[in-house]
Amino acid sequence: MPFNFLKIELEQRVADSLLRKRVEIGNNSQAIIEVDAKHYINFSSNDYLGLSQHPDVLQSFAEGLSLYGASSSASSVVTGYSREHKLLESDICEHTPFDNALLFSSGFAANQALCQVLFQTATSSTQASRYIVADKLMHASFTDSAVQLNNDSKKPVFSRFKHNDLQHLQSKLTSKTDTLVVTEGIFSMDGDRGDIPGIVNALENTTSDAWLMVDDAHAIGCIGENGMGSSVVPLQKSTANGPKINVLMGTFGKAIGTQGAFIAGSNELVEYMVNFSKHYIYSTAMPAAQARATRTSLQIMRKGIEREALHKNIAVFKTLATQAGLPILDVDGPIQPIIIGDPITALAMSTHLRSLGIWVNAIRSPTVPKHSDRLRITLSALHQVKDIQALVDALSITMGCLKTSGYHNTFLTNGAS
């Protein structure tokens, strides 16, 4: 039978308790979602500031639709680049240390575009000496494209260093030229921060000719003096030699509450991408209405009201969870994982939480490494203290029920690892 592997591999996913299923959301308002006519407090959204529902953002979207329509209707290099796109790019540069920015439809597209344009374009005689060295826990949107570079090249282009391990990174920088070192501002599954000050120091003390790129998908809106992420965290401000972060990727579909992404860097990098990035050249530009709403959302975000509410909620959760004896990790961001260790137990816990009115997704391999299956809790400015108390109570009840119902793994017997 043609393509019989489809059936075989899906059946294997089922057998391994790793099959993914979509869930139809009937309604989503104020951190409450409706699924199959039942309502749940949602702790699995990346809308960290609740700005996707802010009335000023919605109004700005509506104004943009009336002015520009529902689509840009062309690539940015044809007739799809509007005043709203230019204003959004300028807004990003005004509040970060970068000269220029380029908009994309998603963070996945932005990361893929950067890999392709820096490491697959064949116009330079130095292509053979370009390298990527990325943190082991980099998001799949980046590593998927980087791994393909190794498949397409005569010699390895892409390698990884152990998570936040500066010594291991340093060992990979020796005598390499045109090296792109890549980390994340806030890691999407573990919720901890990339050691950007340490990496900057490592690059300053190496003979390798390197740039630092930061994927700030989960940091934009959540950290930085004005919420603009890792490039404006105090230790990362510009110096006389320019920003210590050379390339920044940020998304709008998480804390900013709209959709799309950007690459920020030098004028030369952006101009190069406009001319050589296939992802940019051959894609319809994001709707101008979306760009307009995103700029409004950024302006609201920088006032800091929602960001302050988010960090208060993070502190409340960590305090209540610690008091309840929950095995949370030592991270201070909106992503608060609880490591379970196997997919069956993670799924069972997620299902039991839903029976208590709490929505927390189980994250399993291959999204996370094997034996690190987890509950991925995400907090939002929309949550009330009573919501967070309900979450902690439900987690405590769920763990108690599973301990007495035959689940025996490392997490339940010895604590998180």
DAFEN-V307203 format. One record per backbone hydrogen bond with DSSP energy under -1.0 kcal/mol. NH is the residue of the N-H (numbers start at 1). CO is the residue of the C=O. If there is no record, write none. Layout:
NH:CO + NH:CO
//
This chain:
4:1 + 6:3 + 8:4 + 9:5 + 10:6 + 11:7 + 12:8 + 13:9 + 14:10 + 15:11 + 16:12 + 17:14 + 18:13 + 26:34 + 29:32 + 32:29 + 33:40 + 34:27 + 35:38 + 38:35 + 40:33 + 41:357 + 42:31 + 43:359 + 48:46 + 50:47 + 53:50 + 54:51 + 58:54 + 59:55 + 60:56 + 61:57 + 62:58 + 63:59 + 64:60 + 65:61 + 66:62 + 67:63 + 68:64 + 69:65 + 78:75 + 80:75 + 86:82 + 87:83 + 88:84 + 89:85 + 90:86 + 91:87 + 92:88 + 93:89 + 94:90 + 95:91 + 100:265 + 102:263 + 104:261 + 110:106 + 111:107 + 112:108 + 113:109 + 114:110 + 115:111 + 116:112 + 117:113 + 118:114 + 119:115 + 120:116 + 127:124 + 129:126 + 130:127 + 131:178 + 132:157 + 133:180 + 134:159 + 135:182 + 136:161 + 138:135 + 142:139 + 143:139 + 144:140 + 146:142 + 147:143 + 148:144 + 149:145 + 150:146 + 151:147 + 152:148 + 153:149 + 159:132 + 161:134 + 165:162 + 169:165 + 170:166 + 171:167 + 172:169 + 173:170 + 176:173 + 179:209 + 180:131 + 181:211 + 182:133 + 183:213 + 185:215 + 187:192 + 191:187 + 194:184 + 196:194 + 199:195 + 200:196 + 201:197 + 202:198 + 203:199 + 204:200 + 206:203 + 209:176 + 210:208 + 211:179 + 213:181 + 214:247 + 215:183 + 216:249 + 219:216 + 220:216 + 221:227 + 222:219 + 223:219 + 225:232 + 227:224 + 229:223 + 232:229 + 233:230 + 236:233 + 237:234 + 239:242 + 242:239 + 246:212 + 247:212 + 248:264 + 249:214 + 250:262 + 252:260 + 258:252 + 261:104 + 262:250 + 263:102 + 264:248 + 265:100 + 270:266 + 271:267 + 272:268 + 273:269 + 274:270 + 275:271 + 276:272 + 277:273 + 281:277 + 282:278 + 285:74 + 291:287 + 292:288 + 293:289 + 294:290 + 295:291 + 296:292 + 297:293 + 298:294 + 299:295 + 300:296 + 301:297 + 302:298 + 303:300 + 304:301 + 308:304 + 309:305 + 310:306 + 311:307 + 312:308 + 313:309 + 314:310 + 315:311 + 316:312 + 317:313 + 318:314 + 319:315 + 320:316 + 321:317 + 322:318 + 323:319 + 324:320 + 325:322 + 326:321 + 328:326 + 331:329 + 336:377 + 338:375 + 340:373 + 341:373 + 346:342 + 347:343 + 348:344 + 349:345 + 350:346 + 351:347 + 352:348 + 353:349 + 354:350 + 355:351 + 357:354 + 358:353 + 359:41 + 363:374 + 367:364 + 372:369 + 374:363 + 375:338 + 376:361 + 377:336 + 378:43 + 379:334 + 381:48 + 383:380 + 388:384 + 389:385 + 390:386 + 391:387 + 392:388 + 393:389 + 394:390 + 395:391 + 396:392 + 397:393 + 398:394 + 399:395 + 400:396 + 401:397 + 402:398 + 403:399 + 405:402 + 407:402 + 413:409 + 414:410 + 415:411
//
